[in-house]
Amino acid sequence: MGKELSRRNLLKTLGLATGGLLTLPLHGFAETNLRLHIPITLKNPAPDKPVTAITLGAGNRGNVYGEYALKFPDHLKIVGVADPNQIRNKRYSQKHNIPMGNSFKTWEDVFEQPKFADAIIITTPDNLHFGPCMKALAMGYDILLEKPIAPTEKECRKILALAKETNRVVAVCHVLRYSPYFIKLRELIQNGSIGELISVQHFEPIQHIHMSHSYVRGNWHNSTETTPIILAKSCHDLDILRWMIGSSCEKIAAFGDLKWFRKENKPVGATPRCIDGCTVEKECPYSALKIYYRDRQRTHVFDLPDEVEKHGEVILDRLKTTNYGRCVYQMDNDQPDHYTTNLQFSNGVTASFNMEAFTSYEGRRTRIMGSHGDIVGDMSQFTYTNFLTGEKTEWKLTSDAHGGGDWNLVADWVQAVSQQNSGLLSSSIDVSVESHIIGFTAEKSRLSGKIKKIVV
């Protein structure tokens, strides 16, 4: 049938972009297993000279992108950093051999200097994206911008307008577009392997401790201080839906609320901090003592010293002085812990997206329904079923964080900056703003209880 691929063509499609590392058994198509290993080597040649960049924000994401420069120094060189946290600033400067004169306390300090690099990597907190991005564009820097673009729709549109006016290369870190998992799903949708695409169900399980860490106690606990959780956590997912479906979203209906992490759910005997003699601490899955001190989970936020023997003492001190030690039922958080969206696209495809806090697991789940086949996956693997033959094909992935996307994105960005060609990006500022607008509109729908039209 015209909409279906032959066995050979399907295997070829599933094997694209593997760099020759994909192996296919030759027996029974129904039992075919495909395992993809992400190569350390790059598909792109080194530019004539390394792209130079200044990192604003030396936290987790700043280090993820910075590590690329250490692995591939012929492609990218970090020549400056700004971070008010002295420990992070010092460690980042030492790691990249940044001169003392190029180490700054704030992002504003960087722009008081004449332009001294090709690009700016913006990995500051969400509420500090707009200012440095606008200033960098005005000074002629190209940009790698961590998502979300900015906390408000108005600011996103202003960044887009200035990027077009200055004609700078601006890549938004929608790294899932560079994940082999989602690349394969998109290929199978767009080449007709499943016939006509009818609908998509997509699910992001945040995981209960991740929720308490990031969106109850952590930097994103309050939507007015940062950005709504649908963007802070899930703008990746809205972007991926738009990208895979290949059509504009016309309208959206969203529902969700903060149901559990509220003061009225505080257990009897709970204290403002978990270390203050809370009588239910050992019975609480969200105990800060359990998560950070006893289990030593997510402790990167504490900037622990190099001496491991000092970690326990430092963690206990942080639990006394930071939000990470506070009771999850007595925070000033407002982010929903469950969120459902229904989307209607201009090509008639519908999609549903659920974000849930209360799961024991992480890792996105996807179900794609077509007229001649369907796909069920979970970021590490998927199963394609051919309706005509009933045969099933499995695809499996071995990769790094974000499904292999982080460094693939940086690689394309380096090429785009080197060649001054935004067309080399999968996630440029133009397309990324559209998916952000979907998120802002979803929040308007959730708060108003009404179906909202998407106006790009």
Disulfide bonds with the S-S distance in Angstrom:
none
